[in-house]
Amino acid sequence: MPPIPSGRGLSRRAAAVLTGLALAAGGVTALSPATAGAATATPGSAAVGAPADFPVRVNQLGYLPDGPKRATVVSSATAPLAWQLRDSSGAQVASGTTTVHGADQASGQSTHLVDFGAYTGTGSGFTLVVGGLASHPFDISAALYDGLRADSLNFFYQQRSGIAIDANLAGGSAYARPAGHLGVAPNKGDTSVPCQAGVCDYRLDVRGGWYDAGDQGKYVVNGGIATWELVNSFERARRSGGDAALGDSTLRVPERGNGVPDVLDEARWELDFLLRMQVPDGKPMAGMAFHKIHDAQWTALPTRPELDDQQRELHKPSTAATLNLAATAAQCARVYAPYDAAFAARCLDSARRAWTAAKANPNVLAPATDSTGGGAYEDADVSDEFYWAAAELLATTGESQYRDAVTSSPLHTKPVDAFWWGGTATLGRITLATVPGVALPADDVARLRGLLTGAADGYLSTMGGQGYAVPLAPDGYVWGSNSSVANNAMVLGVAYDLTGAARYRTGALETMDYLLGRNALDRSYVSGYGERASENEHHRFWAHQNDASLPHPPAGSFAGGPNSGLQDPVAEAQLAGCAPAACYVDDIGSYSTNEVAINWNASLAWLAAFAAERHAAPATPAVQVAPAAVTVPEGGSATVAVKLSAAPAQDVTVTVTRTSGDTDLSATTASLLFTPANWATAQQVSLSAAQDADAAAGSALFTVGGPGVQPATFTATEADDDTAPPAASCAVAYKVDSSWGNGFTATVTVKNTGASAVSGWTLGWSFGGDQRISNAWNATVSQSGSTVTARDAGWNGALAPGASASFGFQATYSGTNATPARFTVNGADCA
């Protein structure tokens, strides 16, 4: 790597300016179909572009049976062309004609589109034939993305610092290596690393974490977004019911079999490093996070990690790094609590300290000049990091100080923008829109969801105007363009989860088509996936092109992609005059188009997990009402909780109507909206009983239902002014499992002691001290002041006589931590 700032250290705006200057200086030459990608390769590099005999561009891995199946044909023909889909034996299984798209601005090519989505057969070795020319072979399979899901995550294991890489886990002996940077000669760290001159007067143990990219530096601001994406992928899968695919013993990691989902084990390797980068108590700027650690000079290419003999240095703390730590540690506290309560508590403590330190030091900015030996990762605007960190802390704790920080930020109401390591506001928006029970008004959450789906619609519009269906504008091919593409596709995936609208899943899957070969260069940008995949990504150890004794990058490594700025000597020499989407070369020296990076692979891993989820025909959700019978005080009100048994395919509105009985009883809530994201979150229906002169206790039957759901009924009974409260038919056990300093975890068990089954339960109590619940599992728990309400999680809502259900939570406290004195279940006192 030459001694210039890595493009990963350039701001999005700076990269765009450089791109604009390059285009203005050299111009963009449209490629004709006959010469598309037919550039000359230099010795030791792969040919630039696609061979002329493969004008039929497909996803070289393949397609899902229930997903979109489209291809692009490079042709200047003005009339539609005939196409045939052939199986592995050469037999025609489908046919049709192309749609003429014409000029594609980003690639400079004339294109036609093929849609063979009507074919739902499966198999391997399919080819698409147009004008007598066949595409690369591909598969159609529901299991298409299973391997990529695992390999894109194994990339992180192989990027680990401070641990020996096991050949059995890495895919072969070529990838095995001793632990790097543990202070074993010739290494000088990372177990006792000094600061740069003038930064601090002590050393710090910052072992572990992931090497950032092709170099061996470790950067908090890039580690932050990469970690968030991996953990968010698990959060997302848990909400969709697909978390088993990322569970324990699903990945090739040394921690498999420990009872913790493997993707969380992998993310923890980086989280532990991020926590170590926090300035210790008692030191100047305590609670802040050091911005980065890397060699004093650029590490030579190639260099095995365990053979790096340079001095490692800690670089000055920054507000951006500190807020990355606050955000990811807060997310950690929320997600890891069911698996390791002590680690979750440590994360939350670190997040709080980082937030406090960032508030006290809001403008400690990393300078662009700090680019010797590693990327600067400078960031002149940290308002987005403040918003992101506040959102994560709010989602985890529900505390008003973080809610105020979220709602007072100008970013809270602005349109959703593209996210990257230097622009993280949309990460906060995704969290606030998707984490169940977040402490924001319902209309605020709905507005955020609307902003995300609006952004997704914008990406679909961009894709619809292109020959290659990329969620990226033609002027967006800057350093790491593939990461921009993948990040935008993540927003499409989130929109699908929020709405169930198939168009968003289609857009996310078509983005995978682009990354895996349906593009201007007929190139899969993921090593090991596709007939014509990148294999010479810029890396210090996976450097076979420079040293035949070293391996190629492992399968699942994700290249940065086309960069019209031509910001390295190889790109400048080989890509002059390239169209923006064709400015890529599979050469180890082209670090501006062909490097790898953890944040890029994190996006790929998120998308691969999304694409790999099986999508069976959804069952019709059933309305669930708890309790099924409710007593309403005469002249007063009561509530029942309503939710669905499963996620609906799209937004559904259920209405509440009185179908028979006493007209003194009425529902003051007329309708409820359920989405594919909030279906399991109970919503309240308010009921009232009019004051009357009779002494009769009337009752009424109510129905809750609507299109696309199975309805449910419940009974409301009026209680006259002198009617006794319902008898207790429940028991509650409250147990503190562990306690430390200012925190504790507890398990609460609800038992049905009555003679009738309970179809759903809502437990209430009040704390006697200042206990505050930060997160819970196996129940939906909310807290207002000292009053706590816990509602069943759906799957544990039905209690037969004598049956019980348990849930747990983590909380903070000071002083005493007394057991609550009184519990109610569905409004009745419990023993």
C-alpha positions in Angstrom: 0.0 0.0 0.0 1.5 3.3 -1.0 1.8 6.1 1.7 -1.4 7.9 0.8 -4.7 7.9 2.6 -6.8 4.8 2.0 -10.0 5.6 0.3 -11.7 4.0 3.3 -10.5 7.1 5.1 -12.0 9.5 2.6 -15.4 11.0 3.4 -18.2 10.2 1.0 -18.2 13.8 -0.1 -14.5 13.9 -0.7 -14.6 10.7 -2.7 -17.4 12.1 -4.8 -15.4 15.2 -5.5 -12.4 13.1 -6.5 -14.7 11.1 -8.8 -16.1 14.2 -10.3 -12.6 15.6 -11.0 -11.5 12.4 -12.6 -14.5 12.3 -14.9 -14.2 15.9 -15.8 -10.6 15.4 -16.7 -10.8 12.2 -18.6 -14.4 11.9 -19.7 -16.4 8.7 -19.8 -16.3 6.6 -22.9 -19.3 4.5 -23.6 -18.4 0.9 -24.3 -19.9 -0.8 -27.4 -21.3 -4.3 -27.1 -18.5 -5.7 -29.1 -15.8 -4.2 -26.9 -17.5 -4.2 -23.5 -14.8 -5.1 -21.0 -12.3 -6.2 -23.6 -9.4 -4.4 -22.0 -5.8 -5.8 -22.1 -4.5 -7.3 -18.9 -1.0 -6.8 -17.6 1.1 -9.7 -16.5 -0.1 -11.2 -13.2 -3.6 -9.6 -13.4 -6.9 -10.8 -14.6 -8.3 -9.4 -17.8 -10.5 -6.3 -17.2 -14.1 -6.7 -18.1 -16.1 -9.6 -19.7 -15.1 -11.7 -22.7 -17.2 -10.7 -25.8 -18.7 -14.2 -26.0 -20.6 -13.8 -22.7 -23.0 -11.0 -23.4 -25.8 -12.8 -21.5 -25.2 -11.6 -17.9 -26.8 -13.7 -15.1 -26.3 -14.2 -11.4 -23.5 -16.8 -11.7 -24.5 -18.5 -8.5 -28.1 -18.8 -9.5 -31.7 -18.0 -8.5 -34.2 -18.9 -5.8 -37.3 -20.8 -7.0 -39.6 -18.3 -5.4 -37.5 -15.2 -6.2 -37.0 -13.0 -9.2 -35.2 -14.4 -12.2 -33.9 -11.8 -14.5 -30.8 -11.4 -16.7 -29.3 -8.7 -18.9 -28.2 -9.1 -22.5 -25.6 -6.8 -24.0 -26.9 -6.1 -27.5 -27.5 -3.1 -29.8 -30.4 -4.8 -31.5 -33.5 -2.6 -31.5 -36.0 -5.4 -31.7 -36.7 -8.1 -29.0 -34.5 -11.2 -29.2 -35.6 -14.8 -28.6 -34.3 -16.5 -25.5 -34.3 -20.1 -24.2 -33.7 -21.5 -20.7 -32.0 -24.8 -20.9 -31.4 -27.4 -18.2 -28.1 -29.2 -17.6 -28.9 -31.7 -20.4 -29.5 -28.9 -22.9 -33.2 -29.4 -23.0 -35.3 -26.3 -23.3 -37.5 -25.7 -20.3 -38.7 -22.2 -20.9 -38.6 -19.6 -23.6 -39.6 -16.1 -24.5 -38.4 -12.8 -26.0 -36.3 -10.0 -24.4 -37.5 -6.5 -23.5 -35.4 -3.9 -25.2 -34.0 -1.5 -22.5 -31.5 0.4 -24.6 -28.7 2.5 -23.3 -27.6 1.9 -19.7 -25.9 5.1 -18.4 -23.6 3.5 -15.8 -22.1 0.9 -18.0 -22.3 2.6 -21.4 -23.8 -0.5 -22.9 -26.9 -1.2 -24.9 -29.0 -3.7 -23.1 -32.0 -6.0 -23.2 -33.8 -7.6 -20.2 -34.8 -11.3 -19.8 -37.4 -12.3 -17.3 -37.8 -16.0 -16.7 -39.4 -15.8 -13.3 -42.4 -17.8 -14.4 -40.1 -20.9 -14.3 -40.2 -22.4 -10.8 -38.3 -25.7 -11.4 -35.1 -26.5 -9.6 -31.8 -28.0 -10.5 -28.2 -27.2 -11.4 -26.4 -26.3 -14.6 -29.0 -24.2 -16.2 -28.0 -21.8 -19.0 -29.8 -18.9 -20.6 -29.3 -18.8 -24.4 -29.9 -15.6 -26.5 -28.9 -15.4 -30.2 -27.1 -18.7 -29.9 -24.8 -17.5 -27.1 -25.2 -19.1 -23.6 -24.7 -17.6 -20.2 -22.5 -19.0 -17.5 -24.2 -22.0 -15.9 -26.2 -21.4 -12.7 -28.5 -23.2 -10.3 -32.1 -22.7 -9.2 -32.4 -23.9 -5.6 -34.0 -22.9 -2.3 -30.6 -23.6 -0.7 -28.8 -21.3 -3.0 -27.4 -18.9 -0.5 -26.7 -21.3 2.4 -23.0 -21.6 1.6 -22.6 -17.9 1.0 -24.2 -17.1 4.3 -21.6 -19.3 6.1 -18.6 -18.2 4.0 -19.3 -14.5 4.1 -19.2 -14.8 7.9 -16.2 -17.1 8.0 -14.3 -14.1 6.4 -14.5 -12.5 9.9 -13.0 -15.5 11.6 -10.1 -15.4 9.1 -9.6 -11.7 9.8 -9.3 -12.2 13.5 -6.2 -10.8 15.2 -4.7 -12.4 18.3 -5.8 -16.0 17.6 -4.3 -18.8 15.6 -6.4 -19.6 12.5 -7.3 -23.3 12.4 -7.1 -25.0 9.0 -10.2 -27.1 9.8 -12.2 -23.9 10.4 -10.7 -21.8 7.6 -11.2 -24.2 4.8 -7.7 -25.7 4.3 -4.1 -25.6 5.4 -3.3 -22.6 3.1 -5.3 -20.4 5.3 -4.0 -21.6 8.6 -1.6 -19.2 10.4 -0.2 -18.5 13.9 -1.9 -15.7 15.9 -0.9 -12.3 14.8 0.0 -9.3 17.0 0.2 -10.9 20.4 3.7 -9.7 21.2 5.5 -12.8 20.0 8.6 -11.9 18.0 8.9 -10.3 15.6 5.5 -8.8 16.5 5.6 -5.9 19.0 1.9 -5.9 20.0 -1.1 -5.6 20.5 -0.9 -6.6 24.2 1.0 -3.5 25.3 0.6 -0.7 22.8 1.9 2.8 23.3 0.1 5.9 22.0 1.5 8.2 19.3 3.7 10.9 20.7 1.7 13.4 22.7 -1.5 11.3 22.9 -1.0 9.5 26.2 1.7 8.4 28.5 0.6 4.8 29.1 0.2 1.5 27.2 -3.0 -0.5 26.6 -3.8 -4.1 25.9 -5.9 -3.9 22.7 -5.5 -7.5 21.5 -8.1 -9.2 19.4 -10.6 -7.7 17.1 -10.7 -8.0 13.3 -8.0 -6.7 10.9 -9.9 -4.0 9.1 -9.3 -4.7 5.5 -6.3 -5.6 3.3 -4.1 -3.9 5.9 -3.6 -5.0 9.5 -4.9 -1.9 11.2 -8.0 -1.9 13.5 -10.3 1.0 13.4 -13.2 1.6 15.9 -15.4 3.5 13.4 -15.3 0.7 10.9 -15.4 -2.0 13.5 -18.5 -0.3 14.9 -20.7 -0.5 11.8 -19.4 -4.0 10.9 -20.3 -5.3 14.3 -23.7 -3.6 14.3 -24.5 -5.3 11.0 -23.6 -8.8 12.1 -25.6 -8.4 15.4 -28.5 -6.7 13.6 -28.6 -9.6 11.2 -29.2 -11.9 14.2 -31.8 -9.5 15.7 -33.6 -9.4 12.3 -33.5 -13.2 11.9 -34.8 -13.7 15.5 -37.8 -11.4 14.7 -38.5 -13.3 11.4 -38.1 -16.7 13.0 -35.0 -17.5 11.0 -32.4 -17.2 13.8 -31.8 -21.0 14.0 -29.8 -20.6 10.8 -27.4 -18.3 12.6 -27.5 -20.3 15.9 -25.0 -22.3 17.8 -22.9 -24.7 15.6 -24.0 -23.2 12.3 -20.7 -21.5 11.5 -17.0 -22.5 11.4 -15.9 -20.7 14.6 -13.9 -22.1 17.5 -16.7 -21.2 20.0 -19.3 -23.4 18.3 -21.1 -25.7 20.8 -21.1 -23.2 23.6 -24.8 -22.5 23.6 -24.4 -19.0 22.0 -25.4 -18.3 18.4 -22.3 -18.5 16.4 -22.8 -15.1 14.7 -22.8 -13.5 18.2 -19.7 -15.4 19.1 -18.0 -13.9 16.0 -19.2 -10.4 16.7 -18.1 -10.7 20.3 -14.5 -11.1 19.1 -14.7 -7.5 17.8 -16.8 -6.2 20.7 -14.2 -7.3 23.2 -11.6 -5.3 21.2 -13.9 -2.3 21.0 -14.3 -2.4 24.8 -10.5 -2.5 25.3 -10.1 0.6 23.2 -12.0 2.7 25.8 -9.8 5.1 27.8 -9.5 3.7 31.3 -11.0 5.4 34.4 -8.6 7.9 36.0 -7.0 8.8 32.7 -7.5 12.0 30.8 -10.6 11.7 28.6 -11.8 8.6 30.5 -14.6 6.9 28.7 -13.6 8.0 25.3 -12.5 5.5 22.7 -9.1 5.6 20.9 -9.8 6.1 17.2 -7.6 3.4 15.8 -4.5 1.2 16.1 -2.1 0.2 13.4 1.6 0.1 12.3 3.6 3.2 12.5 4.2 3.0 8.7 2.2 1.2 5.9 2.6 -2.5 6.2 4.5 -4.0 3.3 2.5 -6.0 0.7 2.6 -9.0 1.3 3.1 -9.5 5.0 1.8 -12.4 7.1 0.3 -11.0 10.4 2.6 -12.9 12.7 5.7 -11.7 10.8 4.8 -7.9 11.0 7.7 -6.4 12.9 6.5 -2.8 13.1 5.6 -0.8 16.2 1.9 -0.6 16.7 0.5 2.8 17.9 -2.8 4.0 19.5 -4.2 7.1 17.8 -5.9 10.0 19.6 -9.4 9.3 20.9 -12.3 10.7 18.8 -15.9 11.6 19.4 -16.9 9.4 16.4 -15.1 6.4 17.8 -16.6 6.9 21.2 -20.1 7.0 19.9 -19.5 3.9 17.8 -18.5 2.2 21.0 -21.6 3.6 22.8 -23.9 2.3 20.0 -22.5 -1.1 19.5 -22.1 -1.7 23.3 -25.7 -0.7 23.9 -26.8 -3.1 21.1 -24.7 -5.8 22.8 -26.4 -5.2 26.1 -29.8 -5.8 24.5 -28.9 -8.9 22.4 -26.4 -10.8 24.5 -28.4 -10.6 27.8 -30.1 -14.0 27.3 -26.8 -15.7 26.7 -24.3 -13.9 29.0 -25.9 -11.5 31.5 -22.6 -10.4 32.9 -21.1 -9.5 29.5 -24.3 -7.7 28.6 -24.0 -5.7 31.8 -20.4 -4.9 31.0 -21.5 -3.7 27.6 -24.2 -1.4 29.0 -21.8 0.1 31.5 -19.3 0.8 28.7 -22.0 2.3 26.5 -23.2 4.6 29.3 -19.6 5.8 30.0 -18.9 6.3 26.3 -22.1 8.4 25.9 -21.2 10.6 28.9 -17.7 11.0 27.6 -18.9 11.9 24.1 -21.3 14.5 25.5 -18.5 16.0 27.4 -16.2 16.0 24.4 -18.5 16.5 21.4 -16.0 17.9 18.9 -12.9 15.7 19.2 -12.5 15.0 15.5 -10.1 12.6 13.8 -7.9 14.6 11.4 -7.6 13.8 7.7 -3.9 14.2 8.0 -3.5 11.2 10.3 -3.0 8.8 7.3 0.5 7.4 7.8 0.4 3.6 8.2 -3.4 3.4 8.0 -6.6 5.1 6.8 -7.5 8.4 8.5 -11.2 7.6 8.8 -11.8 11.3 9.4 -15.3 12.6 10.1 -16.2 16.3 10.4 -19.8 15.7 11.4 -20.7 13.4 14.3 -24.4 14.4 14.6 -25.3 11.1 13.0 -23.2 9.1 15.4 -24.9 10.9 18.3 -28.3 10.0 16.9 -27.3 6.4 16.3 -25.8 5.9 19.8 -28.9 7.6 21.4 -31.2 5.3 19.4 -29.4 2.1 20.6 -29.3 3.2 24.2 -33.0 4.1 24.0 -33.9 0.8 22.5 -32.0 -1.0 25.2 -32.9 1.0 28.3 -36.0 3.0 27.5 -34.6 5.9 29.5 -35.9 9.5 28.9 -32.4 11.0 28.5 -31.8 8.9 25.4 -35.3 9.5 24.1 -34.8 13.2 24.5 -31.5 13.0 22.6 -33.3 11.0 19.8 -36.3 13.3 19.4 -34.3 16.5 19.7 -32.0 15.5 16.9 -32.7 17.1 13.5 -31.9 13.8 11.9 -35.0 12.2 13.6 -37.4 13.7 11.1 -35.1 13.9 8.0 -35.5 11.5 5.1 -33.5 8.3 5.3 -30.1 8.7 3.7 -27.6 6.1 2.6 -25.5 4.8 5.4 -21.7 4.0 5.6 -19.1 4.1 8.3 -19.1 7.9 8.3 -22.9 8.3 8.1 -24.7 6.1 10.6 -28.0 7.9 11.3 -30.0 5.3 9.3 -28.6 2.5 11.6 -30.4 4.3 14.4 -33.6 4.7 12.4 -33.6 0.9 11.6 -33.2 0.1 15.3 -36.0 2.4 16.4 -38.3 1.1 13.6 -37.8 -2.6 14.2 -36.9 -3.3 17.9 -40.2 -4.3 19.6 -41.4 -2.1 22.5 -39.1 0.9 21.8 -40.0 3.8 24.1 -41.3 6.1 21.4 -44.9 7.1 20.6 -46.6 4.8 18.1 -47.0 7.5 15.5 -43.3 8.4 15.7 -42.4 4.7 15.1 -44.9 4.6 12.2 -43.3 7.7 10.7 -39.8 6.2 10.9 -41.0 3.1 9.2 -42.6 5.2 6.5 -39.3 7.0 6.0 -37.5 3.7 5.6 -40.0 2.3 3.1 -39.9 5.6 1.2 -36.2 5.3 0.8 -36.6 1.7 -0.3 -39.1 2.8 -2.9 -36.5 5.3 -4.1 -34.0 2.5 -4.6 -36.5 0.5 -6.5 -37.1 3.4 -8.8 -33.4 3.8 -9.4 -33.2 0.0 -10.2 -36.1 0.2 -12.6 -34.4 2.7 -14.9 -31.2 0.7 -15.4 -30.1 -2.2 -17.6 -28.5 -4.0 -14.6 -31.0 -3.2 -11.8 -28.6 -1.7 -9.3 -29.8 0.4 -6.3 -27.1 3.0 -7.0 -27.2 6.1 -9.2 -24.8 6.2 -12.2 -22.6 8.8 -10.4 -22.4 6.6 -7.2 -19.5 4.4 -8.3 -16.9 5.6 -5.8 -14.5 3.8 -3.5 -16.3 0.8 -2.1 -19.3 1.1 -4.4 -20.3 -2.5 -3.8 -20.7 -1.6 -0.1 -23.1 1.2 -1.1 -25.0 -1.2 -3.2 -25.3 -3.8 -0.5 -26.2 -1.2 2.2 -29.0 0.1 0.0 -30.2 -3.4 -0.5 -30.3 -3.8 3.3 -32.8 -1.0 3.5 -34.9 -2.9 0.9 -34.7 -6.0 3.2 -35.8 -3.9 6.2 -38.7 -2.5 4.2 -39.8 -6.1 3.3 -39.7 -7.0 7.0 -41.8 -3.9 7.9 -44.4 -4.4 5.2 -44.3 -7.9 3.8 -44.5 -6.3 0.3 -42.8 -8.7 -2.2 -41.3 -5.8 -4.3 -38.8 -5.1 -1.6 -37.6 -8.7 -1.3 -37.4 -8.8 -5.1 -35.2 -5.6 -5.0 -32.9 -7.1 -2.4 -32.5 -10.3 -4.3 -31.9 -8.5 -7.6 -29.1 -6.6 -5.9 -27.5 -10.0 -5.2 -27.7 -10.7 -8.9 -25.6 -7.6 -9.6 -23.0 -8.5 -7.0 -22.7 -12.1 -8.3 -22.3 -11.4 -12.0 -25.3 -9.6 -13.6 -23.3 -6.5 -14.2 -21.3 -4.5 -16.7 -18.2 -6.7 -16.4 -19.9 -10.2 -16.2 -18.0 -10.5 -12.9 -18.9 -12.0 -9.5 -17.4 -9.7 -6.9 -17.5 -12.5 -4.3 -14.5 -14.8 -4.4 -15.4 -18.5 -4.8 -18.9 -17.7 -6.1 -19.5 -17.8 -9.8 -17.8 -19.0 -12.9 -15.9 -15.7 -13.2 -15.3 -14.5 -9.6 -12.7 -12.1 -8.3 -9.7 -13.8 -6.8 -7.0 -11.2 -6.4 -8.4 -8.8 -3.8 -6.0 -6.5 -2.1 -4.8 -8.1 1.1 -1.5 -8.5 3.0 -1.9 -12.3 3.6 -4.3 -13.5 0.9 -1.7 -12.4 -1.7 -1.2 -15.3 -4.1 -0.8 -12.9 -7.0 2.3 -11.4 -5.4 3.6 -14.6 -3.6 2.7 -18.1 -4.9 3.2 -19.5 -1.4 0.3 -17.4 -0.1 -3.4 -18.2 -0.7 -6.0 -16.4 -2.8 -8.7 -14.8 -0.7 -11.1 -17.4 0.8 -14.5 -18.0 -0.6 -16.9 -15.3 0.5 -14.5 -12.3 0.4 -16.2 -9.2 -1.1 -14.3 -6.9 -3.4 -14.8 -3.1 -3.1 -16.1 -2.8 -6.7 -16.1 -0.2 -9.5 -14.6 3.2 -8.6 -14.6 5.8 -11.4 -12.1 7.9 -9.4 -9.2 5.6 -10.5 -7.4 6.2 -7.2 -4.5 3.8 -7.5 -1.7 3.3 -10.1 -3.1 0.0 -11.4 -6.5 1.5 -12.0 -5.0 4.5 -13.6 -2.9 2.4 -16.0 -5.6 -0.1 -16.9 -8.9 1.6 -16.7 -8.5 5.0 -18.4 -11.8 6.0 -20.1 -13.9 3.4 -18.3 -17.6 3.8 -17.9 -18.4 4.2 -14.1 -19.8 0.7 -13.6 -16.8 -0.8 -15.5 -14.0 0.9 -13.5 -12.8 -2.3 -11.8 -9.8 -4.6 -12.1 -9.2 -7.9 -10.3 -5.6 -7.0 -9.4 -4.0 -7.1 -5.9 -2.5 -3.7 -6.6 -5.8 -2.0 -7.3 -6.7 -1.1 -3.7 -9.2 1.5 -4.8 -11.3 -1.0 -6.6 -10.4 -4.4 -5.3 -9.7 -4.3 -1.5 -11.7 -6.1 1.1 -13.1 -4.6 4.3 -15.0 -5.8 7.3 -17.9 -3.3 6.9 -18.3 -4.4 3.2 -18.3 -8.1 4.1 -20.8 -7.4 6.9 -23.3 -6.0 4.4 -22.8 -9.0 2.2 -23.3 -11.4 5.2 -26.5 -9.6 6.2 -27.9 -9.9 2.7 -26.8 -13.5 2.3 -28.6 -14.4 5.6 -31.7 -12.5 4.3 -31.6 -14.2 1.0 -31.1 -17.7 2.5 -34.2 -17.6 4.6 -36.9 -20.0 3.4 -40.2 -18.4 2.5 -43.0 -20.9 2.7 -46.5 -19.8 2.1 -47.5 -17.9 5.2 -50.3 -19.2 7.5 -53.2 -17.0 8.0 -52.5 -15.1 11.3 -55.0 -15.5 14.0 -56.1 -12.6 16.3 -55.2 -13.2 19.9 -57.0 -11.4 22.7 -56.0 -11.4 26.4 -57.9 -11.8 28.6 -60.7 -13.5 26.8 -63.1 -12.2 29.4 -62.8 -8.8 31.0 -64.7 -7.0 33.7 -65.5 -3.3 33.1 -66.4 -1.1 36.1 -69.7 0.7 35.7 -68.9 4.2 34.7 -65.3 3.2 34.2 -63.0 1.5 31.6 -60.8 -1.5 31.1 -58.5 -2.8 28.4 -57.7 -6.0 26.6 -54.5 -6.8 24.7 -54.7 -7.7 21.1 -51.9 -9.2 18.9 -51.5 -11.7 16.0 -50.3 -15.3 16.2 -48.0 -14.9 13.2 -46.6 -12.2 10.9 -49.1 -11.1 8.2 -47.9 -10.9 4.6 -48.6 -7.2 4.6 -50.1 -4.5 6.8 -53.6 -5.5 8.1 -56.2 -3.4 10.0 -58.4 -5.3 12.5 -61.6 -3.7 13.7 -63.3 -4.1 17.1 -67.1 -4.4 17.0 -69.8 -5.4 19.6 -71.6 -8.3 18.0 -74.2 -8.9 20.7 -75.1 -8.1 24.3 -75.5 -5.1 26.6 -75.3 -1.8 24.7 -73.9 -0.1 27.8 -70.6 -1.8 27.0 -68.7 -0.3 24.1 -65.2 -0.3 22.6 -63.6 3.1 22.5 -60.8 1.8 20.2 -62.3 1.2 16.8 -59.3 -0.4 14.9 -55.7 -1.5 15.2 -52.9 -1.6 12.6 -50.6 -4.6 12.5 -47.5 -4.9 10.3 -45.1 -7.7 9.6 -42.8 -6.0 12.2 -45.2 -5.4 15.1 -47.6 -8.3 14.8 -46.3 -9.8 18.1 -46.5 -6.6 20.1 -49.7 -6.4 22.0 -51.9 -3.3 21.4 -54.5 -2.1 23.8 -58.3 -2.0 23.1 -60.1 0.3 25.5 -63.6 -0.6 26.7 -66.1 1.5 28.7 -69.3 0.7 30.6 -71.9 3.5 30.9 -73.3 4.5 34.3 -76.9 3.3 34.6 -79.6 2.9 37.2 -80.1 -0.8 37.0 -78.4 -3.3 39.3 -77.8 -5.9 36.6 -74.3 -6.9 35.5 -74.8 -7.0 31.8 -72.3 -8.5 29.3 -71.5 -8.2 25.6 -69.6 -10.2 23.0 -67.0 -8.4 20.9 -65.3 -9.6 17.7 -61.8 -8.5 16.6 -61.1 -9.3 13.0 -60.5 -8.1 9.4 -59.2 -9.1 6.0 -56.4 -11.6 6.0 -56.7 -12.7 9.7 -58.7 -15.3 11.7 -61.0 -13.3 14.0 -61.3 -13.7 17.7 -63.9 -12.9 20.3 -63.9 -11.8 23.9 -66.6 -11.1 26.5 -66.9 -7.9 28.5 -69.0 -7.9 31.7 -70.2 -4.8 33.4 -69.5 -4.6 37.2 -72.0 -2.6 39.2 -70.5 -0.1 41.6 -70.8 -2.6 44.5 -69.5 -5.6 42.6 -66.6 -7.4 44.3 -63.2 -7.6 42.4 -62.4 -10.9 40.6 -61.1 -13.7 42.8 -57.4 -14.6 42.5 -56.6 -17.6 40.3 -52.8 -17.1 39.9 -49.5 -17.2 41.7 -46.3 -15.4 40.9 -42.7 -16.3 41.9 -40.0 -13.6 41.7 -36.4 -14.6 42.0 -33.2 -12.6 41.7 -30.7 -14.8 39.8 -27.6 -12.7 40.0 -26.7 -9.3 41.4 -23.6 -7.0 40.9 -22.8 -3.4 41.9 -25.8 -1.5 40.5 -27.4 -4.3 38.4 -29.2 -7.6 38.6 -31.0 -10.2 36.6 -34.3 -11.9 37.7 -36.7 -14.6 36.7 -40.4 -14.2 37.1 -42.8 -17.2 36.9 -46.5 -16.9 36.4 -48.7 -19.9 37.4 -52.4 -20.4 36.5 -53.9 -21.7 39.8 -57.5 -21.6 38.5 -59.7 -24.2 37.0 -59.9 -22.6 33.5 -57.2 -22.1 30.8 -55.7 -18.6 30.4 -55.3 -17.7 26.7 -53.0 -14.8 27.4 -51.5 -13.0 30.4 -50.5 -9.5 31.4 -48.5 -9.3 34.7 -48.2 -6.1 36.7 -46.2 -5.0 39.7 -44.5 -1.9 41.2 -40.9 -1.7 42.4 -40.4 -0.2 45.9 -37.0 1.4 44.9 -35.4 2.9 41.9 -35.1 -0.3 39.9 -35.1 0.2 36.1 -35.5 -2.7 33.6 -33.1 -2.4 30.7 -34.0 -5.5 28.7 -36.1 -8.6 29.0 -36.6 -12.0 27.3 -39.5 -14.3 26.8 -42.0 -11.5 27.5 -42.6 -7.9 26.3 -41.8 -5.7 29.3 -42.4 -2.0 29.7 -41.9 0.3 32.6 -43.5 3.7 33.6 -42.0 5.1 36.8 -42.0 2.3 39.2 -44.9 0.4 37.5 -44.0 -2.6 35.4 -46.2 -4.3 32.8 -45.1 -7.7 31.3 -47.1 -9.3 28.5 -46.6 -12.9 27.2 -44.4 -13.4 24.1 -47.2 -15.2 22.2 -45.8 -18.7 22.2 -46.0 -18.8 26.1 -49.4 -17.0 26.4 -51.6 -20.1 26.8 -51.6 -21.5 30.4 -53.6 -24.6 31.2 -54.8 -25.0 34.8 -51.7 -25.7 36.8 -49.3 -24.6 34.0 -46.7 -21.8 34.4 -44.6 -19.6 32.2 -41.3 -17.8 33.0 -39.5 -14.8 31.7 -36.3 -12.9 32.7 -35.1 -9.4 32.7 -32.0 -7.3 33.5 -32.2 -4.1 35.5 -30.2 -1.5 37.4 -30.8 -0.2 40.9 -29.2 1.6 43.8 -29.6 1.2 47.5 -32.0 -1.7 48.3 -33.4 -4.2 45.8 -36.6 -5.4 47.5 -38.9 -8.0 46.0 -42.2 -6.4 44.8 -45.0 -6.8 47.4 -48.0 -7.3 45.0 -48.6 -8.8 41.6 -51.6 -8.8 39.4 -52.4 -11.0 36.4 -55.0 -9.8 33.9 -56.1 -7.3 36.6 -56.6 -9.8 39.4 -54.4 -9.9 42.5 -52.2 -13.0 42.7 -50.9 -15.0 45.6 
